[in-house]
Amino acid sequence: MNRSSTKTIGESIRSYIAENGLGEGIQRMRIFDAWDLLSAGGVEVKRYTSSKFYKDRVLTCKIASSVARAQLRPYLESLRKQLNSLLQADLVDSIKLT
């Protein structure tokens, strides 16, 4: 083994992710996991979210309860800011509830 081209484990993982096109999928999963941690207006979003979709910096979430959806609507901007804060990056421009 040639030691002149050694890499740290972190560098090797980043290289593997880039070479195999996994970055976007991992980013999407981080967004979905962060969404599940949020709550607003007394509503835990994970409890009422039946599906999530992320494309073009827009997170679309299907909320199973119309009451919960109505309670969350006034907090969308706050939820977006919380989400980006948890992600430590500005990845979500808007949230749509369906």
C-alpha positions in Angstrom: 0.0 0.0 0.0 1.4 3.4 -1.0 1.1 5.8 1.9 1.9 8.9 -0.2 -1.8 9.2 -1.1 -3.5 8.7 2.3 -6.8 10.3 3.0 -8.8 10.8 6.2 -12.0 8.8 6.6 -14.0 12.0 6.2 -12.3 12.8 2.9 -12.8 9.2 1.7 -16.6 9.4 2.6 -17.0 12.7 0.8 -15.2 11.4 -2.2 -17.4 8.3 -2.3 -20.6 10.4 -2.0 -19.5 12.7 -4.8 -18.4 9.9 -7.1 -21.7 8.0 -6.7 -24.0 10.9 -6.9 -25.4 10.5 -3.4 -25.1 14.1 -2.2 -28.6 15.2 -3.3 -30.3 12.2 -1.7 -28.4 12.7 1.6 -29.3 16.4 1.6 -33.0 15.5 1.0 -32.9 13.0 3.9 -31.3 15.6 6.2 -34.2 18.0 5.3 -36.8 15.4 6.0 -35.2 14.4 9.3 -35.1 18.1 10.4 -38.7 18.6 9.4 -39.7 15.7 11.8 -38.1 17.6 14.7 -40.1 20.8 14.3 -43.3 21.9 16.1 -45.3 25.1 15.9 -48.6 26.4 17.3 -48.7 23.4 19.6 -48.6 20.9 16.6 -45.8 18.3 16.3 -45.4 18.3 12.5 -44.0 14.7 12.4 -47.2 13.3 13.9 -49.4 14.8 11.1 -47.0 14.5 8.1 -47.9 11.6 5.9 -45.4 12.3 3.1 -42.7 14.8 2.1 -41.2 15.9 -1.2 -38.3 18.3 -1.8 -37.5 19.8 -5.2 -36.1 23.2 -6.4 -35.6 24.4 -2.8 -39.3 23.9 -2.0 -40.4 21.4 0.7 -43.9 20.1 0.1 -45.5 18.2 3.0 -48.8 16.4 3.0 -50.5 17.0 6.3 -53.1 14.3 7.2 -55.2 16.5 9.4 -56.9 19.6 8.0 -57.1 21.1 11.5 -53.3 20.6 11.9 -52.7 22.1 8.4 -54.8 25.1 9.3 -52.9 25.6 12.6 -49.5 25.3 10.8 -50.2 27.8 8.0 -49.5 31.0 10.0 -46.1 29.5 11.1 -44.7 28.5 7.7 -42.0 31.2 7.6 -41.0 30.5 11.2 -40.9 26.7 10.4 -38.7 27.5 7.3 -36.3 29.5 9.4 -36.2 26.8 12.1 -35.6 24.2 9.4 -32.7 26.0 7.9 -31.3 26.7 11.3 -31.3 23.0 12.2 -29.7 22.2 8.8 -27.1 25.0 9.4 -27.6 26.0 5.7 -30.1 27.9 3.7 -31.6 24.9 1.7 -35.3 25.6 1.9 -36.8 28.7 0.3 -40.5 27.8 1.0 -42.7 25.2 2.5 -46.0 24.1 1.0 -48.6 22.2 2.9 -51.1 20.0 1.1 
